[in-house]
């Protein structure tokens, strides 16, 4: 082997080693941020969930799984979990389909698409505090426009946020209105990426608009639907602000969700160990849900359905 060839091999090895270190230095800042702000808080949450701690003092007592035993015997927790599961179902089966419909409308030949684009997306641009206060006014039993319209139609007055039977429905309507535009944007971006040649081929084969949707558009949107489902599940489980602003979890526990119940336990009752237990359960539920969604998507790809 010639000296030049050996020298070239050594230079290639040195170059590869340099590239590895370069990649590591570029990845390291993001990795540190992830460890400090994501991984460490998750580990710390599970650690705190095993303690009897008020969150302020340095004095804590190890209680093992007693917090989990108390949590599973807590009727308020089960009410909050039930409301959260309802929120997850609404997010996945109403928000995502509604976002898809809105995106399809904007790609149709409907008149005034530019105006509709603004109208559809406006709720997502508003701050949650503004939305909460706006809908509290709209739902007001004394001066709210919704009650005035209901009275005009002969339906009577409703305590939208003060009635335990109506409060959760009223809040869900607001959440659907606020977050459906987010999924609309995701679907718009996905539809733009579908090759026009597929639609042209479908037209040549005599496919109707409905057939084009089910055999061209919808299969191409499956990855976006999967990603949207993950975002909807995780977002619903960590929801807090809109419900806290509008009802604070009331009346009673009618609109209590895990986020508001965790906040009350940690910062109102100063029971940070118990609040950490709620947070740990939220993480476990979200993790299991995401794994199930990804597993279903993996099996779908393996069977070659809607590829």
ZIMO-V929611 format. One record per pair of residues at least 12 apart in sequence whose ideal C-beta (glycine too) atoms are under 6 Angstrom apart, sorted by the first residue. I is the first residue (numbers start at 1). J is the second residue. D is the distance in Angstrom with one decimal. If there is no record, write none. Layout:
# ZIMO-V929611
I:J:D
I:J:D
This chain:
# ZIMO-V929611
45:276:5.0
45:279:5.0
45:280:5.4
46:280:5.3
48:273:5.8
48:276:3.7
49:67:5.7
49:276:4.2
49:277:4.1
49:280:4.6
50:64:6.0
51:273:4.5
52:273:5.2
53:272:5.1
53:273:4.5
54:270:4.4
55:272:3.1
67:273:5.7
67:274:5.4
67:277:4.1
68:277:5.8
71:277:5.2
76:253:5.5
79:253:4.5
79:256:5.8
80:256:4.4
80:257:5.3
80:258:5.1
80:261:4.3
83:257:5.0
84:257:4.7
84:258:5.1
87:236:4.6
88:233:5.6
88:236:4.4
90:172:5.3
91:232:4.0
91:236:4.6
92:229:5.6
92:232:5.0
94:176:5.7
95:176:5.6
95:179:5.6
95:180:5.0
95:183:6.0
96:183:5.2
96:228:5.0
98:180:4.5
99:180:4.9
99:183:2.8
99:184:4.3
99:187:5.8
100:187:5.1
102:120:5.1
102:184:4.2
103:184:4.9
103:187:3.7
103:188:4.7
107:191:5.9
120:181:5.4
120:184:5.9
121:181:4.7
123:177:5.4
123:178:5.0
123:181:5.8
124:181:4.0
124:182:5.3
128:241:4.6
128:242:5.4
131:178:5.6
132:242:5.5
132:245:3.2
132:246:5.0
135:174:4.8
136:246:5.7
139:160:3.9
139:161:5.3
139:170:5.8
141:157:5.6
141:159:5.4
161:247:5.5
162:251:5.8
164:251:5.2
164:252:5.8
164:254:4.0
167:247:5.7
167:254:4.7
167:255:5.0
168:254:5.9
168:255:5.2
171:243:5.7
171:246:5.8
171:255:5.4
183:228:5.3
186:224:5.6
186:228:5.8
190:221:5.4
190:224:4.1
194:220:4.8
198:216:5.0
202:216:5.4
219:306:4.1
222:306:4.9
226:297:4.7
229:293:5.3
230:290:5.4
230:293:5.6
233:289:4.6
234:286:5.2
237:282:5.5
237:286:4.8
239:259:5.6
240:259:3.5
243:255:5.6
243:257:5.9
243:260:5.8
244:260:5.4
258:278:5.9
258:282:5.2
262:275:4.9
262:278:4.2
262:279:5.7
